[in-house]
Amino acid sequence: MARRPIGASPSRLLVSAAQRIQIPTLPVRVEYDADVDTLYLRFREGVAPTRSKGDIEKGVVYDYRGKELIGIEILNASQPSESQPDSEQNTR
């Protein structure tokens, strides 16, 4: 499945993401796959992760290259989260 650029309501999707996690202040490329309702925040282009860490309760997967956060995948992105933002997430 190819990821598609965000369609009609990118603001709503980013608000939903921000309710689940603290989004780093890094340059970001945002991708949305409507087929599986997944939002991906990519902080490094052309770099594959060496490990991933999931937070099942929040529906979030953090991708790392070594210790560097290179992407965040938000599952069920269009659905509101009842969780509070993760203010303790270490992004480096």
C-alpha positions in Angstrom: 0.0 0.0 0.0 1.4 3.4 -1.0 1.0 6.3 1.4 -0.9 9.2 0.0 -0.6 12.9 0.9 -3.1 14.1 3.4 -6.5 15.0 1.9 -9.3 17.1 3.2 -8.5 17.8 6.9 -4.8 17.7 7.8 -5.5 20.1 10.7 -7.9 17.6 12.3 -5.4 14.7 11.9 -2.5 16.7 13.4 -4.7 17.8 16.4 -5.6 14.1 16.9 -1.9 13.3 16.8 -1.0 16.1 19.2 -3.6 14.7 21.7 -1.6 11.5 21.9 2.0 12.6 21.7 4.3 15.5 22.0 5.3 16.3 18.5 9.0 17.3 18.2 9.8 20.7 16.8 11.7 19.3 13.8 11.1 19.7 10.1 8.5 17.1 9.2 6.9 15.5 6.2 3.3 14.4 7.0 1.8 11.4 5.1 -1.7 9.9 5.5 -2.9 6.5 4.4 -6.7 6.6 4.3 -7.0 2.9 3.6 -5.6 2.0 7.0 -6.2 5.4 8.8 -2.5 5.9 9.6 -0.7 9.2 9.9 3.1 9.1 9.6 5.3 12.0 10.7 8.7 11.6 8.9 11.6 13.6 10.4 14.3 12.2 8.2 14.0 11.4 4.4 15.6 8.2 3.0 16.5 6.8 6.3 15.2 3.4 7.4 14.6 2.7 11.1 16.8 0.3 13.0 14.2 -0.1 15.8 10.7 0.8 16.7 8.9 1.3 20.0 5.2 1.0 20.3 2.8 2.6 22.7 -0.3 0.3 22.2 -2.5 2.3 24.6 -2.0 5.5 22.5 -1.9 3.7 19.1 1.6 5.2 18.4 4.8 3.6 17.0 8.1 5.5 17.3 10.8 4.8 14.7 14.4 5.3 15.5 17.7 5.1 13.7 20.1 4.4 16.5 19.0 6.8 19.2 17.6 9.4 16.8 13.8 9.6 16.3 13.2 9.5 12.6 9.4 9.0 12.4 6.1 8.6 14.3 3.2 6.5 13.1 -0.2 7.3 14.5 -2.7 4.5 14.1 -6.5 5.2 13.8 -5.4 8.8 13.1 -8.8 10.2 12.3 -10.3 9.0 15.6 -10.1 11.3 18.7 -7.9 10.0 21.5 -8.9 10.0 25.1 -5.3 10.0 26.2 -3.4 13.1 27.2 -0.3 14.2 25.3 2.9 12.3 26.3 4.9 15.1 27.8 7.6 12.8 29.0 8.4 11.3 25.6 12.2 11.5 25.0 12.6 12.4 21.3 16.4 12.1 21.2 
